[in-house]
Amino acid sequence: PGIAFCHGWYLNEHHAKKHALAFPWGPLFYGHSHQMQSFRPKSFGCPPPFAMSCGHLRLADPEWVKGPHSWQQGFVVVTMGAGPGDYSVEPVRISVTPANGRVARFRGKEYRAG
């Protein structure tokens, strides 16, 4: 099996662990939780189970969300290699501050929202 990208299913404190254990056939990337989290259990499998929540790209505090939340703006760059299990993952967090606005830093460059 190859790398899977999907919306996702689980929402709890350890959702990446839940996804990795529920779908142990290889890397799974999802966005359902709007957070950035990853989990890789101990395994002798090849490729080992792995799941990562990739964050989100919408406004940090949408008007329809009531109360505090733990959403994180960001995305993940996945570079595919030649064979099964041959890939690299680069999470890119978008920081949001009153002084700087929205800023992402990727491979030594800084990107700002316009």
Buried (B, 14 or more C-beta within 10 A) or exposed (E): EEBBEEEBEBEEEEBBBBBBBEBBEBBBBBBBBBBBBBBBEEEEEEBBBBBBBBBBEEEBEEEEEEEEEEBBBBBBEBEEEEEEBEBEBEBBBBEBEEEEEBBBEBEEEEEEEE
